[in-house]
Amino acid sequence: MFKIISKWIHRYFSDEEALLLFVLLAASLIIILTVGKALAPVFFSIILAFLMQGAVQRCSNYMPHKVAVLLVFSSFMAAFLAFMLLVLPQVWRQLLTLLNEAPRIVTEIQKSLLFLPERYPELVTEEQIRQLSSVAAAEIGRAWQWALTFSLHSITNIVALLIYLILVPILVFFFMKDGNYLAGSLTTYLPEKRDLMRRVWTEMDAQIANYIRGKVIEILIVGAVSYVVFVFFGLNYAALLAVMVGLSVVIPYIGAAVVTLPVAGVAFFQWGWGSEFLTLMIAYFVIQALDGNVLVPILFSEAVNLHPVSIIVAVLLFGSMWGVLGVFFAIPLATLVKSIVNAWPAALEHASEKSHGPPEEQES
């Protein structure tokens, strides 16, 4: 056993660059776990600047770099302020209203579901329906308590929000403007020979950039289309439900199934088992089908294909470590791991061939 481990270590860590990359990854993980909350504005700003770097590069083909940065940054700030001033207050009001109405919604749904034990007594009992309703009511109570606690601690939340509102835009601007300079300053501390790091970074940059940008575009499109559909049908809490549907695409397979419950619950409470309910749900499932079969292949045609099991494991793992942010970045982080696993052996073999040379050269 010791011999096998020794061979494995010698294979993957005999090269000094591989060892340095491992140390850098371990140090980055330790920094995130220990001081990640304190440096959260910095990490968040880097991610936003990374997302907008593609737009800056395209605009730089037609104008000076600084002008391109100002144009993209101004567009980002305008969209951000529009969301904060127009969308977020409406969503928050609808959330509080929905939490107030939630007990009545659960009661109505419970009354409608009680006919199931009469028709299908071998599948479900009246006691199971009541237990399910009790669990739903308890979860709604916890959600309402969280909203009340959030409001009571509004001063602390406002201070934290102001810090983000001031620091993040400033950091985003400088990361966009001086990103190449900052990256060049960091690379001066790295060895000149860094083929492995270059391979990992090239693959990670292409795949993760495509994924994150595509996911943001998917959230905006799915959320906007859902809002238009919900408003067209006159569904209550349209803004809140549209935001939920848009954010659900962050978690493939699971998110769409989970967000269907509140959409169906609100629609059923509003219309019952009528034609409006059926029409809305058909339109909702059409949106989900178009998202999965048309939008996703277009946006992620160049992204790394991960197995569904890998996606679910990544969501569970990183979500348990970093909460909502871990869920959002689960697939990019899994892509990073896959990029390293793919690039590491290939780069080591390439480095070994360069150091030893072909057999003909060695014989000569």
N, C-alpha and C positions, 0 to 999 in steps of 0.2 A: 504493500500500500504506500509506504514511504517513497519507494522508488518511482511509482506512478506519479505521485504528487510532485516529486523532484523533477521528473521529465516535463510535466505540465508547466511548472514554474519556469524551467529553463527555456521552454519553447516560447512562452508568451512574455517573459520578463527579462530575457537575456539582453535584449536591446535596450540601451539607456533611454532612448526616446519613448519606448513602450512603458518603461518604469516611470518616467517623468509624467506621461499622460495619466497613468494610474494615480499618481500622487496628486496631480491637479484635480482630477475628478473627485477623489476622496476629500481633498481640502474644500472643494466647492460644496460638496454635500454637507460637510461639517459646518461650514459657514451658514448655509441655508437653514440647517436645523437649529443652530444656536442663536444666530442674530438675524434670522430671516424676517421676523416681524419688524425689527428696527429698520432694516434696509428694504422693506417692502416698497416704499415709493421709488427707490432706485431701480429695483427689479421690474416694477410695473412700467416705469419710464423706458427702460431698455426694450421691453417687449413692444410697447407702442411705437417707439422709434424704428424698431426692426420691421414692424408691420408696414410702416409708411416709407421705408427705404426704397422699395420698388417704384412707388410713385415719384419719389424724388429723382431717381435715376432716369426715369422716362422723361420727366420734365427737363432734366439737365441736358437732354439732347437738343432742346430748342431754346434754352435760355441759360444764363449763368447759374452756377450751383447755388449761390446764396439766394438768388431770386426764386429758384425752384423750392428751396427749403422754406422760404417765407410763404410762398403760395400754398404749398401742401400743409404747412403748419396752420395757416389762417383758415383753410378749409376744415381742418381737424377741429380747431377751436370753435368754429361756427357750428359744426355738427354736434359737438359736445355740449355747448351752451343751449342749443335747441332741445337736445335730449333732457338736460337738467331742468330747463324752465318750462317745457311744454309736455313732455312725455312722462317724466318721473313723478311730478305732483299728481297727475291724473291717475297713474297706476297705483300710487300710494293710497289715494282716496278710495279707489275701487277695491283695493285690498281690504281696507278697514270696513267698508260697507259689506263686502262678501263675508268677512269673518263675523259680522253681526247677523247676517242672514243665514250663515252656515247651519246653526242648529235646526232652523225651520226646514232647510233643504234636506238635511239628513232625515228628519221626521217624515217628510213627504216621500222621500225615496224609500224609507222603511215601510210605509203603508203600501206603496206600490209593489214592493218585493214580497210582501206577505202572502200574495197569491201563489207564489212558487211552491211552498210546501203543500198546498192543496192539489196542485196539478202534478207535481213531481215529488211525492213524499219519500221515495226511495233515494233521491239525490240530495235533498236539503230539507232541514227541519225548521220549524218556527223559532226554536231556541237559537239555532245557528244564525238566523237573520238578525235576531235581537242582539246577539253577542257582537256580530259584525257592526251593527249600528252603534253599540256602546263604544267599541274601539274607535270608530270614526269620530264620535262625539268627543272622546278623550283627546284624540290628536288635534281636533279643532280647538279645544280648550287650551292645549299647550301652545298652539300657534297664536291664539289671541293673547295669552299671557306674554309670549315673546314680543308681540307688537306693543303691548302696554309697557313692558320693561324698556323697550327701545325708545318709547316716547318719554318715559320718566328720566332716562339717562340722556336726554336730547342735548344737554350742554356738552357733555363729554363727546358725544357723537358729532356735534357741530364743530368742536375744536379739531377733532381728527379729520373731519371732512374738509375744513379750511386748510389744514396742513397739506392734504392731498391736492386740493384745488390750486394751491400756490406753488408747491414744490414740483408736482408732476409736470405741468406744462413747461416750467423753466428747464427741468432736466430733459424733457423730450426735445425741446428746441436745441439744446446744446449737443445732445447725442446725435440728432439729425445733422446739425451743422458741422460738428467736429468728430463724427464717428470714425472716419478713416484715420484721423490724427491720433485719437485715443487708442484705436486698435493697433496702429503702428507703434505707439509707445509701449504697449503691453508686449508686443512681439519682440522688442529689443531684449527682454529678459529671458527669452526662450533660446534654445540652441539653434545654430544655423541649420543643422540637419533636423528637419521636422516633416519628413514625408508622411509619416503615420498621422500626425496631427492635421496636416493639410488634407489628406484623404478623408479623414473623419469630418473635418469642418466643411469640406466641399459637399459631401453627401448630406450632412445634417442641414447645412444652409439651404440647399435646394429643396429638400423634402419638407423640413419643418416650416420654412417660409411659405411654400405652396400650401401646406396644410392649414396654417393659422390664418393666412389671408383668405383662403377659400372658405374656412369655417366662419369667419366674420361676415363675409359676403353672404353665405348661406343663412346665417342668423337674421341678417337684415332683410333678405328677400322673403324668407319663410314668414318672419314676423309681420312684414308689411302686407303681404298677400293675405295672411290670416286675418289681420285687422280689417282690411277692405271687405273680406267675405263676411266676417262677423257683423260689421256695421251694416252691410247690405241686408242681412237677414234680421237685423234689429236685435241681436243677442246682447243681453246684459253683460257688463264687465268686459266689453270688447277689447279695450286697451290692455287690461291685466292678462286676459287669456291669450291675446296675441303675443305679448312679451313672453309668457310661459311657453307657448308653442315655438317661438323663435329660439329660446334658450334650450329647449328640449333637444335640439339637433346636436348639442354639445356631446351628449351621451348617446352614441348610436344604439339602435335596437331597444334600449331600456327607456330612454327619454320619451320617445313617441308613445310607447305603451302607457307610461305613467301619466303623461299630460292629457291623455284621452279621457281619463276619469273626471277631472274637473270640467272639461269642455262638455262632456255628455251629461254630467250632473247639473250644471247650470242650465243647459238647454232643456233637460227633462223637467226641472223645476219650473222653468218659464212656460213651457208649452205642453208638457205631458207627452203621451205616446201619439202625437199628432203628425200631420204631414210636414209641419215646419221642422219638428225634431228630426225626422228621417232625412229631409232635404239637407238640413245643415250638416248632419253627420256624414252624408254622402259627399258633400262638398269638402268637408274636413279630411275624409279619407282620400279624396282625389288629390288634395294638397300634399298629403303624406306620400302618396304614390308617385306624384310628379317629382317630389323632392328626392326620393330614393332612387328613382329610375331615370330621371332626366338631369336634374340639377347636380346631384352628387357626382355622376360620371363626368360631367362637363368641368366642374370645379376641381376635382381631384384626379384628373386623368394622369397627372405626373407625380402624384403622391405615392408613398410606399404603401403597398397593400398589406395590411396586418390581418391575421386570422381573427375571426370573431372572438374566439377564446382568449387570445392575447389582449384584445380590446377590453373585454370584461374584467380580466385579471388586472390590467393596468388601471382601469377606473376604480376598482375596489382597493388596490394597493395605494395609489397616490391620493385617492379621495380620503382614505383613512389617515394619511399622513398630513395633508394640507387642506382638507375640507373642500370648499367649493372651487378654489383655485386649483387644487390638485385634480379635481374632476375635469376641469376645463383643459388643463395641460397634460392630462393622462396620456392621450395619444401622441402628442409631440414628444413627451418624455420617453414613451415606449419606442417611438421612431428613433430617438437619439440612441437608446440602448441597442436597437437593431443596427443602426449605422456603425456603431462602434464594433459590434460583433462581426459585421460583414467586412469592415475595413481593416480591422486589426490583423487577422491572419494573412490577408492579401498583402498588406504593407510590410509585414515582417518577412514574408517570402520574397517580396521584391527587394527589400534591403539586403537579405541574405544573398540573393543572386548578384546584386551589385557589388557586394563586398568580396565574394568568392570568384565571381566571373564564370563564364561558360566553361565547360570542360576543355574545349579546344584552346582557349586562351591560357588555361592553367598548364596544359601540356607544353605549349610553346614557351 
